Amino acid sequence: MSVDLDQSGFTYQKQNVYLGPTLGWQPLRNKPERYITGGGSYTITPDDGVLLVNTPAAVTVNLPDVRQWMNESFGQPVTAFERTIWVKDIGGYARSFHITVNAFAGQTIDTASSAVINTFFGVLRLYPLAERVVRGVSKH
């Protein structure tokens, strides 16, 4: 569970990042954590960076629209700095109770519509590519 170590009112790590002369210095979260302690479906929000699953029940994670999520302004107070998504089985239940991660409609996870974590303490790291990749060919 997240703990407010410095008693600042925030339970996450943040850093000040310079976003240019218009936005200036903004405090952005490094890796906001979300704990999932019950089975069922969960839809990721821009506020999520790391999903820590700890439940002896099947969990389904639905990804957001990657194009919209990646094009959000970095000045949004709820958007994580790194913009990656990690899903981790911290309870060690995934071999018996799979964690399924579904791509947003019309989008894929490495050409598949979903990915499954089915090993004890497994992790899935997702690096959204948005518009940079078209049919496996990088645009530079």
C-alpha positions in Angstrom: 0.0 0.0 0.0 1.2 3.5 -0.7 2.6 5.4 2.2 3.0 9.2 2.6 6.5 9.1 3.9 7.2 12.9 4.0 3.7 13.8 5.2 3.2 16.1 2.2 -0.2 14.7 1.3 1.1 12.8 -1.7 1.6 9.0 -1.7 3.6 8.9 -4.9 7.1 9.9 -6.1 7.2 13.1 -8.1 9.8 15.3 -9.7 9.9 18.7 -11.1 10.2 18.7 -14.9 10.7 21.8 -17.0 8.1 21.7 -19.8 9.2 24.8 -21.6 8.5 28.5 -21.2 4.7 28.2 -21.5 4.2 25.5 -18.8 7.4 26.0 -16.8 8.3 23.6 -14.0 5.6 21.0 -13.3 5.6 18.3 -10.6 5.0 15.0 -12.5 4.6 11.6 -10.9 7.3 9.1 -11.8 5.5 5.7 -11.4 2.1 6.1 -9.8 1.1 2.8 -8.3 -2.4 1.3 -8.2 -3.1 -1.8 -6.1 -5.7 -4.3 -7.3 -6.8 -6.5 -4.4 -10.0 -8.0 -5.8 -10.9 -9.9 -8.9 -12.9 -8.5 -11.9 -12.2 -5.9 -14.5 -10.2 -2.7 -14.1 -9.8 0.1 -16.8 -6.5 1.9 -16.7 -6.6 5.7 -16.4 -3.9 8.3 -17.1 -3.2 8.3 -13.4 -1.9 4.7 -13.6 1.7 3.7 -14.2 2.2 0.5 -12.2 -0.7 -1.9 -11.5 0.2 -4.3 -8.6 -2.2 -7.2 -8.6 -2.5 -9.1 -5.3 -5.6 -11.3 -5.3 -6.5 -15.0 -5.6 -9.0 -14.2 -8.4 -8.9 -13.6 -12.1 -8.3 -10.0 -13.1 -8.9 -8.3 -16.5 -7.1 -5.0 -17.2 -8.5 -2.9 -20.0 -6.0 -0.5 -21.6 -6.9 3.1 -22.6 -6.9 4.5 -26.1 -3.1 4.7 -26.6 -3.2 7.5 -29.2 -5.3 9.7 -27.0 -3.3 8.9 -23.9 0.1 9.6 -25.5 -1.1 12.9 -27.0 -2.2 14.3 -23.7 -0.4 17.4 -22.6 2.4 16.7 -20.1 1.0 19.5 -18.1 -2.0 17.4 -17.2 -1.7 16.9 -13.4 -2.8 13.2 -13.6 -0.5 12.0 -16.4 2.6 10.0 -15.3 6.0 11.2 -16.5 7.3 8.0 -18.1 4.0 7.1 -19.8 4.6 3.3 -19.6 2.3 0.8 -18.0 3.5 -2.1 -15.9 1.2 -4.9 -14.7 2.8 -7.0 -11.9 1.5 -10.1 -10.0 2.9 -9.2 -6.6 0.7 -11.8 -4.8 2.1 -14.8 -6.7 -1.4 -16.0 -7.8 -1.2 -15.5 -11.6 -0.4 -19.1 -12.5 -3.7 -20.2 -11.0 -5.6 -17.0 -11.5 -4.6 -15.3 -14.8 -4.2 -11.6 -15.3 -5.5 -10.7 -18.8 -4.6 -7.3 -20.3 -6.9 -6.2 -23.2 -5.9 -3.7 -25.8 -8.2 -0.8 -26.6 -10.6 -1.6 -29.5 -8.7 -1.5 -32.8 -5.3 -1.4 -31.1 -2.9 -4.3 -30.3 -0.3 -5.5 -27.9 2.5 -6.8 -30.1 -0.1 -7.6 -32.8 -2.4 -9.4 -30.4 -5.7 -8.1 -28.9 -4.6 -9.2 -25.4 -1.8 -10.5 -23.3 -2.0 -12.9 -20.3 0.2 -13.1 -17.3 0.1 -16.7 -16.2 3.3 -17.2 -14.2 3.9 -16.7 -10.5 5.1 -13.1 -9.9 5.0 -12.3 -13.6 5.2 -8.8 -15.0 4.0 -7.2 -18.3 5.7 -4.0 -19.3 3.9 -2.0 -22.0 5.6 0.8 -23.9 3.0 2.6 -26.0 4.2 3.5 -29.5 1.1 5.5 -30.6 1.7 6.9 -34.1 5.4 5.9 -34.4 4.8 2.3 -35.5 2.7 1.2 -38.5 2.6 -2.5 -39.2 5.9 -3.2 -37.5 7.9 -0.5 -39.5 9.2 2.4 -37.4 8.6 5.9 -38.7 11.5 8.2 -38.0 
